[in-house]
Amino acid sequence: MKKIISALFALYLLLPASYGQNDEIRPQALGLSFFLNDFVTPARIRTTSLNTVIRDKSFARMRDMSPGLAVNYFRGVAKHVDIAASLGGSFVRYPMPNRNFSSNNLLLEANASINLKMTTEKYWVQPYISVGVGGHKYRSYYGAFLPVGLGMKVNILDEAHMFITSTYRVPVTTETANYHLQHAIGIAGSLKKKKVEPVILDRDKDGIPDMADACPDDPGPAEFQGCPDRDGDGIPDKDDKCPDVKGLAKYQGCPIPDTDKDGINDEEDKCPTVPGLARYQGCPIPDTDKDGINDEEDKCPTVPGVARYQGCPIPDTDGDGVNDEEDKCVTIPGPKENFGCPIISEEVKKRVDFAAKNILFVTGSFKLQSKSFKGLNDVAKIMTENPGMSLDIAGHTDNVGADDKNMILSQNRANAVKNYLVSKGVDASRISATGYGETMPIATNATAAGRQQNRRSELKLSYYK
């Protein structure tokens, strides 16, 4: 009989905990545990054998173990995986190899571990395997160990559970640590309260709670307070004298003559053969400018326009005859052949090209030589006088040296030019600086003259990309 009761109790523990944790991942929890450190049993196993200890029943008794207290932290990272950490202390005469202590002293132990669970949080009981790392401090000695063992978590309440663990602690620092067992039992509580969802009744399954449903036994839309409308005429069946035939509210849901099917009966419809709206007495919404957009939606009802501008013509902000959709310089007038942007004069281009050809750097660095300033000052002046312009700076090198270093050098030199122009009052957002290294030569790198041409900076003004 005892075996049957035990089996039934074990089966009950493995049943889903319908009144326990509903989530399958363990919430954060903090707990307190009592433990016993056993140095005796591992010592006997190592001096004899595990079989001998089992046969002679020479396991350590409780009086041979050292009691202690620990603070524990738990957190689930997956359905079957938790992480755990503990910090515990006990007074013990530690059997440290090659050392002999005459009295008990405080042993502080800390460890972190991963618990691999057989079941998820929806069950009352979760057995698990534990592996981890740990360390201790005893007097002035520090040690490290690897804890491996078994454990079991038992849900007590929604926010509390009991845990039992037994770990075998294998020393890593064999000079300051020894083999021992630790058996612990404790209680932990969730750090976050479980959210309880209210139970909402919806007998007809229409998505409207019974408390707000005027027809709780018949599914219907929310606009009719959950009541059905079989003919879909906008009048719920409970108020519809013709529930299977579409009608109008003024006729209590029954139909009336409506030749153009616009919902306005012929007696009140001034355009009975053309569908319209009631506010126009059954006639369609007018379209004064005949642009296909009715006057109610047309912000320019007397001027033909397009739908994307709500019936108004496509705007031309700068008044250059190029509409904003085709104009790449919306606020600056320019000819159509240049996409609505001003044409940069040849004289300006020559000034910029002259400045580019006279950009010089200290050999092997990205420091500008003073000979570069005159031309760059002229470029800054051009950009200040033409606030709509943007500038692309390209830095290039020859193939002498490592590719990656040349790429970095060319980028730094392009940045140096940009920084100089910014220092002269040009907005940084109007300037792009790109280094291309040795990837875009304009001459052969086999000769000194060719390499000199390839070591260059290029400047390009534009009003659009």
C-alpha positions as CSV (number, residue, x, y, z in Angstrom):
1,M,0.0,0.0,0.0
2,K,2.9,2.4,0.8
3,K,4.4,1.7,-2.6
4,I,1.1,2.6,-4.3
5,I,0.7,5.8,-2.4
6,S,4.4,6.8,-3.1
7,A,3.9,6.1,-6.8
8,L,0.7,8.2,-7.0
9,F,2.4,11.0,-5.2
10,A,5.3,11.0,-7.6
11,L,2.9,11.0,-10.5
12,Y,1.1,14.0,-9.0
13,L,4.4,15.9,-8.7
14,L,5.1,15.4,-12.5
15,L,1.6,16.6,-13.5
16,P,1.4,20.1,-15.0
17,A,1.1,22.7,-12.2
18,S,-2.2,24.4,-13.4
19,Y,-2.2,26.6,-10.3
20,G,1.6,27.2,-10.3
21,Q,3.9,28.9,-12.7
22,N,2.3,29.2,-16.1
23,D,5.4,30.4,-17.9
24,E,7.8,27.7,-19.0
25,I,10.9,29.8,-18.3
26,R,11.9,30.4,-14.7
27,P,11.6,34.0,-13.5
28,Q,14.4,35.6,-11.5
29,A,14.4,34.4,-7.9
30,L,16.4,35.0,-4.7
31,G,16.6,32.5,-1.9
32,L,18.2,31.3,1.3
33,S,19.5,27.8,1.9
34,F,21.0,25.7,4.6
35,F,23.9,23.3,3.6
36,L,26.3,20.7,4.9
37,N,29.8,20.4,3.7
38,D,31.1,16.8,3.8
39,F,34.9,16.4,3.5
40,V,34.8,12.9,5.2
41,T,33.1,10.8,2.5
42,P,35.2,11.9,-0.4
43,A,38.4,11.3,1.7
44,R,37.2,7.7,2.5
45,I,36.4,7.1,-1.2
46,R,39.8,8.2,-2.3
47,T,41.7,6.2,0.4
48,T,39.6,3.0,-0.3
49,S,37.0,2.9,-3.0
50,L,33.4,3.9,-3.6
51,N,32.3,0.2,-3.5
52,T,34.0,-0.2,-0.1
53,V,32.3,2.9,1.3
54,I,28.9,1.7,0.0
55,R,29.4,-1.9,1.2
56,D,30.6,-0.7,4.7
57,K,28.1,2.1,4.8
58,S,30.9,4.3,5.9
59,F,29.3,7.6,4.7
60,A,29.9,10.6,6.9
61,R,27.3,11.3,9.5
62,M,25.7,14.7,10.1
63,R,28.0,15.3,13.0
64,D,30.9,14.9,10.7
65,M,29.7,17.6,8.4
66,S,30.0,21.4,8.7
67,P,26.7,23.4,8.5
68,G,26.4,26.7,6.8
69,L,24.1,29.3,5.2
70,A,24.0,30.6,1.6
71,V,22.3,33.2,-0.4
72,N,21.1,31.9,-3.8
73,Y,20.1,33.6,-7.1
74,F,18.3,31.8,-10.0
75,R,17.3,32.9,-13.5
76,G,15.9,30.9,-16.4
77,V,17.5,31.5,-19.9
78,A,15.5,28.7,-21.7
79,K,12.8,26.3,-21.0
80,H,15.2,23.6,-19.8
81,V,18.2,25.8,-18.8
82,D,18.6,28.0,-15.7
83,I,21.6,29.8,-14.4
84,A,22.3,29.9,-10.7
85,A,24.7,31.6,-8.3
86,S,25.3,31.3,-4.6
87,L,27.4,32.8,-1.8
88,G,27.7,30.7,1.4
89,G,29.6,30.6,4.6
90,S,30.4,28.0,7.2
91,F,32.9,27.5,10.1
92,V,35.1,24.5,9.5
93,R,38.5,23.1,10.1
94,Y,39.4,22.9,6.4
95,P,41.5,19.9,5.4
96,M,43.8,21.8,3.1
97,P,46.6,19.6,1.6
98,N,50.0,20.0,3.3
99,R,48.5,22.3,5.9
100,N,47.1,21.7,9.4
101,F,44.8,24.2,11.1
102,S,44.2,23.9,14.8
103,S,40.7,25.5,14.9
104,N,37.6,26.3,12.9
105,N,37.6,29.3,10.7
106,L,35.2,30.9,8.3
107,L,35.0,29.3,4.8
108,L,33.4,31.5,2.2
109,E,32.4,29.7,-1.0
110,A,30.9,31.3,-4.2
111,N,29.9,29.5,-7.3
112,A,28.0,30.0,-10.6
113,S,26.4,27.1,-12.4
114,I,24.1,26.0,-15.2
115,N,21.1,23.8,-14.3
116,L,19.9,21.5,-17.1
117,K,16.3,20.6,-16.3
118,M,14.3,17.6,-17.3
119,T,11.0,19.4,-17.1
120,T,9.9,23.0,-17.6
121,E,8.3,25.5,-15.2
122,K,4.8,24.3,-15.9
123,Y,5.4,21.2,-13.8
124,W,5.4,21.0,-10.0
125,V,8.8,19.3,-9.9
126,Q,11.9,20.0,-12.1
127,P,14.9,17.6,-11.6
128,Y,18.1,18.9,-13.0
129,I,21.8,18.3,-13.5
130,S,24.1,21.1,-12.3
131,V,27.6,22.0,-13.6
132,G,29.6,25.1,-12.8
133,V,32.7,26.9,-11.5
134,G,33.4,28.2,-8.0
135,G,36.0,29.6,-5.6
136,H,36.6,29.9,-1.9
137,K,38.5,31.9,0.7
138,Y,39.7,30.3,3.9
139,R,41.8,32.5,6.1
140,S,44.3,34.0,3.7
141,Y,44.1,31.2,1.2
142,Y,42.1,31.2,-2.0
143,G,41.0,28.2,-4.0
144,A,39.0,27.2,-7.1
145,F,36.8,24.2,-7.7
146,L,34.3,22.7,-10.2
147,P,30.9,21.8,-8.7
148,V,28.9,19.0,-10.5
149,G,25.8,17.4,-9.1
150,L,22.0,16.8,-9.1
151,G,19.2,19.0,-7.9
152,M,15.4,19.2,-7.7
153,K,13.1,22.3,-7.7
154,V,9.6,22.0,-6.2
155,N,7.0,24.7,-6.9
156,I,5.2,25.6,-3.7
157,L,3.3,28.7,-4.7
158,D,3.2,30.9,-7.7
159,E,6.0,33.1,-6.4
160,A,7.9,30.6,-4.1
161,H,9.6,27.3,-4.5
162,M,11.9,24.9,-2.6
163,F,15.1,23.5,-4.0
164,I,17.4,20.6,-3.0
165,T,20.9,20.1,-4.4
166,S,23.8,17.8,-3.9
167,T,27.1,18.6,-5.6
168,Y,30.6,17.1,-5.7
169,R,33.2,19.8,-5.7
170,V,36.4,18.9,-7.5
171,P,39.4,21.1,-6.7
172,V,41.2,23.0,-9.4
173,T,43.8,24.6,-7.2
174,T,45.0,21.3,-5.6
175,E,47.3,23.1,-3.1
176,T,44.5,25.2,-1.5
177,A,41.3,23.2,-2.2
178,N,40.1,19.7,-1.4
179,Y,37.4,17.3,-2.6
180,H,34.1,17.6,-0.8
181,L,30.4,17.2,-1.1
182,Q,27.8,19.9,-0.4
183,H,24.2,19.1,0.3
184,A,21.7,22.0,0.4
185,I,18.1,22.7,0.9
186,G,16.5,26.1,0.6
187,I,13.5,28.3,-0.3
188,A,13.5,31.0,-3.0
189,G,11.0,33.6,-4.0
190,S,10.4,35.2,-7.4
191,L,11.7,38.8,-7.7
192,K,8.8,39.7,-10.0
193,K,5.2,39.1,-9.1
194,K,3.2,36.9,-11.5
195,K,0.7,38.7,-13.7
196,V,-2.8,37.3,-13.3
197,E,-4.9,37.8,-16.3
198,P,-8.6,38.4,-15.6
199,V,-11.1,35.9,-16.9
200,I,-13.4,37.5,-19.5
201,L,-16.6,35.7,-20.6
202,D,-17.5,35.7,-24.2
203,R,-20.2,33.1,-24.7
204,D,-20.9,33.8,-28.4
205,K,-17.1,34.1,-29.3
206,D,-17.6,37.4,-31.1
207,G,-14.7,39.1,-29.4
208,I,-17.1,41.3,-27.3
209,P,-17.2,40.5,-23.5
210,D,-20.6,39.5,-22.3
211,M,-20.7,42.5,-19.9
212,A,-20.7,44.8,-23.0
213,D,-22.6,42.5,-25.3
214,A,-26.3,43.4,-25.9
215,C,-26.8,39.9,-27.5
216,P,-24.4,37.7,-25.5
217,D,-25.7,34.4,-27.1
218,D,-25.6,35.6,-30.8
219,P,-22.3,36.7,-32.4
220,G,-22.4,40.2,-33.9
221,P,-20.1,43.1,-34.6
222,A,-18.9,45.7,-32.1
223,E,-20.7,48.6,-33.8
224,F,-24.1,46.9,-32.9
225,Q,-23.0,46.0,-29.3
226,G,-22.5,42.4,-30.3
227,C,-25.9,41.9,-32.0
228,P,-26.1,40.3,-35.5
229,D,-27.2,42.0,-38.7
230,R,-28.0,39.2,-41.1
231,D,-28.8,41.4,-44.1
232,G,-25.9,43.7,-43.5
233,D,-27.9,46.9,-43.8
234,G,-26.5,48.5,-40.7
235,I,-29.6,47.8,-38.7
236,P,-29.2,45.1,-36.1
237,D,-31.7,42.2,-36.4
238,K,-33.3,43.2,-33.1
239,D,-34.4,46.5,-34.6
240,D,-34.9,45.3,-38.2
241,K,-38.4,44.6,-39.4
242,C,-36.9,43.0,-42.6
243,P,-33.9,41.2,-41.1
244,D,-33.2,39.2,-44.3
245,V,-33.6,42.1,-46.8
246,K,-31.5,45.2,-46.9
247,G,-33.3,48.4,-46.0
248,L,-33.0,51.8,-44.4
249,A,-33.3,52.9,-40.9
250,K,-36.1,55.4,-41.7
251,Y,-38.2,52.4,-42.9
252,Q,-37.1,50.3,-39.9
253,G,-34.8,48.2,-42.0
254,C,-37.1,47.5,-45.0
255,P,-36.3,48.5,-48.6
256,I,-37.8,51.4,-50.6
257,P,-37.5,52.2,-54.3
258,D,-34.0,53.3,-55.2
259,T,-33.4,53.2,-59.0
260,D,-29.7,54.2,-58.9
261,K,-29.0,52.1,-55.8
262,D,-27.4,55.0,-54.0
263,G,-29.3,54.5,-50.7
264,I,-31.5,57.6,-51.3
265,N,-35.1,56.8,-52.2
266,D,-36.4,58.1,-55.5
267,E,-38.8,60.5,-53.7
268,E,-35.9,62.5,-52.3
269,D,-33.3,61.9,-55.1
270,K,-32.8,64.8,-57.5
271,C,-30.6,62.5,-59.7
272,P,-32.6,59.3,-59.4
273,T,-30.7,57.5,-62.3
274,V,-27.2,58.6,-61.2
275,P,-25.7,57.4,-57.9
276,G,-25.0,60.2,-55.5
277,L,-24.9,61.4,-51.9
278,A,-27.5,62.7,-49.6
279,R,-25.8,66.0,-49.0
280,Y,-26.1,66.6,-52.7
281,Q,-29.7,65.4,-52.7
282,G,-28.8,62.2,-54.4
283,C,-26.5,63.7,-57.0
284,P,-22.7,62.9,-57.3
285,I,-20.1,65.1,-55.7
286,P,-19.3,67.8,-58.2
287,D,-15.9,68.1,-60.0
288,T,-15.7,71.8,-61.0
289,D,-12.2,71.6,-62.7
290,K,-12.9,68.2,-64.3
291,D,-9.6,66.7,-63.1
292,G,-11.2,63.5,-61.8
293,I,-11.0,64.6,-58.1
294,N,-14.3,65.7,-56.6
295,D,-14.6,69.1,-55.0
296,E,-14.8,67.7,-51.5
297,E,-11.3,66.2,-51.8
298,D,-9.9,68.8,-54.1
299,K,-7.9,71.5,-52.4
300,C,-7.8,73.4,-55.7
301,P,-11.3,72.8,-57.0
302,T,-11.1,75.4,-59.8
303,V,-7.6,74.4,-61.2
304,P,-7.0,71.0,-62.7
305,G,-4.5,69.0,-60.7
306,V,-3.4,65.5,-59.6
307,A,-4.6,63.2,-56.8
308,R,-1.2,63.0,-55.0
309,Y,-1.4,66.8,-54.5
310,Q,-5.1,66.6,-53.4
311,G,-6.3,68.0,-56.7
312,C,-3.7,70.8,-57.0
313,P,-1.1,71.1,-59.8
314,I,2.4,69.7,-59.1
315,P,4.2,72.6,-57.3
316,D,7.2,74.6,-58.7
317,T,8.7,76.1,-55.5
318,D,11.5,78.0,-57.2
319,G,9.4,79.1,-60.2
320,D,11.9,77.9,-62.7
321,G,9.4,76.1,-64.9
322,V,10.5,72.6,-63.6
323,N,8.0,71.1,-61.2
324,D,9.2,69.9,-57.8
325,E,8.9,66.2,-58.8
326,E,11.5,66.6,-61.6
327,D,13.5,69.4,-60.0
328,K,16.7,68.3,-58.2
329,C,17.1,71.8,-56.8
330,V,13.6,72.6,-55.5
331,T,14.5,76.0,-53.9
332,I,17.1,77.2,-56.5
333,P,16.0,78.2,-60.0
334,G,17.7,76.4,-62.9
335,P,17.1,75.2,-66.5
336,K,15.2,72.1,-67.3
337,E,18.2,70.5,-69.1
338,N,20.1,70.6,-65.8
339,F,17.1,69.1,-63.9
340,G,16.1,72.5,-62.5
341,C,19.6,73.2,-61.0
342,P,21.9,76.1,-61.9
343,I,24.7,75.3,-64.4
344,I,28.1,75.6,-62.8
345,S,30.2,77.9,-65.0
346,E,33.4,76.8,-66.7
347,E,35.2,79.6,-64.9
348,V,34.2,78.2,-61.5
349,K,35.2,74.7,-62.6
350,K,38.6,75.9,-63.6
351,R,39.1,77.7,-60.2
352,V,38.2,74.4,-58.4
353,D,40.4,72.3,-60.7
354,F,43.3,74.7,-60.1
355,A,42.7,74.4,-56.3
356,A,42.7,70.6,-56.6
357,K,45.9,70.4,-58.5
358,N,47.6,72.6,-55.9
359,I,46.6,70.6,-52.8
360,L,49.9,69.4,-51.3
361,F,50.7,67.4,-48.2
362,V,53.8,66.8,-46.1
363,T,55.5,63.7,-47.5
364,G,54.1,60.5,-46.0
365,S,51.4,62.3,-43.9
366,F,48.0,64.0,-44.2
367,K,49.2,67.4,-43.0
368,L,48.3,70.1,-45.6
369,Q,51.2,72.3,-46.8
370,S,50.6,76.1,-46.7
371,K,50.8,76.2,-50.5
372,S,47.4,74.5,-50.6
373,F,45.6,77.3,-48.7
374,K,45.1,79.9,-51.4
375,G,43.2,77.5,-53.7
376,L,41.2,76.0,-50.9
377,N,40.3,79.5,-49.7
378,D,38.9,80.2,-53.2
379,V,36.8,77.0,-53.0
380,A,35.4,78.0,-49.6
381,K,34.5,81.4,-51.1
382,I,32.7,79.7,-54.0
383,M,30.7,77.5,-51.7
384,T,29.9,80.4,-49.4
385,E,28.5,82.4,-52.3
386,N,26.6,79.4,-53.6
387,P,24.9,77.8,-50.6
388,G,23.1,75.2,-52.7
389,M,26.3,73.6,-53.9
390,S,27.8,70.5,-52.5
391,L,31.4,69.2,-52.9
392,D,32.9,65.7,-53.3
393,I,36.5,65.3,-52.2
394,A,38.4,62.2,-53.5
395,G,41.8,61.2,-52.2
396,H,44.2,58.9,-54.3
397,T,47.6,57.5,-53.8
398,D,50.2,55.6,-55.9
399,N,50.9,51.9,-55.3
400,V,54.0,52.4,-53.2
401,G,53.5,50.8,-49.8
402,A,50.8,48.5,-48.4
403,D,47.3,48.7,-49.9
404,D,45.5,49.1,-46.5
405,K,47.9,51.9,-45.4
406,N,47.4,53.7,-48.7
407,M,43.7,53.5,-48.3
408,I,43.9,55.0,-44.8
409,L,46.3,57.7,-45.9
410,S,44.0,58.7,-48.8
411,Q,41.0,58.9,-46.5
412,N,42.9,61.0,-44.0
413,R,44.0,63.4,-46.7
414,A,40.5,63.8,-48.0
415,N,39.3,64.4,-44.5
416,A,42.1,67.0,-44.0
417,V,40.8,68.9,-47.0
418,K,37.2,68.7,-45.7
419,N,38.3,69.9,-42.3
420,Y,40.1,72.9,-43.7
421,L,37.0,74.0,-45.7
422,V,34.8,73.5,-42.6
423,S,37.2,75.7,-40.7
424,K,36.6,78.4,-43.3
425,G,32.9,78.4,-42.6
426,V,31.6,75.7,-45.0
427,D,28.9,73.5,-43.5
428,A,30.3,69.9,-43.1
429,S,27.0,68.4,-44.3
430,R,27.7,69.9,-47.8
431,I,31.0,68.1,-48.1
432,S,31.7,64.4,-48.7
433,A,35.3,63.0,-48.3
434,T,36.3,59.6,-49.6
435,G,39.7,57.9,-49.9
436,Y,40.2,55.5,-52.7
437,G,43.9,54.6,-52.0
438,E,45.6,53.1,-55.1
439,T,42.4,51.7,-56.6
440,M,41.8,54.4,-59.2
441,P,45.1,55.3,-61.0
442,I,45.1,57.7,-63.9
443,A,48.6,56.9,-65.0
444,T,51.0,54.0,-64.8
445,N,52.6,53.3,-61.4
446,A,55.7,51.9,-63.2
447,T,57.3,55.4,-63.5
448,A,58.0,58.2,-61.1
449,A,56.0,60.6,-63.3
450,G,53.0,58.3,-63.4
451,R,53.1,57.7,-59.6
452,Q,53.2,61.5,-59.1
453,Q,50.0,61.9,-61.2
454,N,48.3,59.1,-59.2
455,R,49.1,60.9,-55.9
456,R,46.3,63.5,-56.3
457,S,43.2,65.1,-54.7
458,E,40.1,65.6,-56.8
459,L,37.4,68.2,-56.1
460,K,33.9,68.1,-57.8
461,L,31.2,70.7,-57.3
462,S,27.6,69.8,-57.9
463,Y,24.0,70.9,-57.1
464,Y,22.7,67.3,-57.0
465,K,23.9,63.7,-56.8
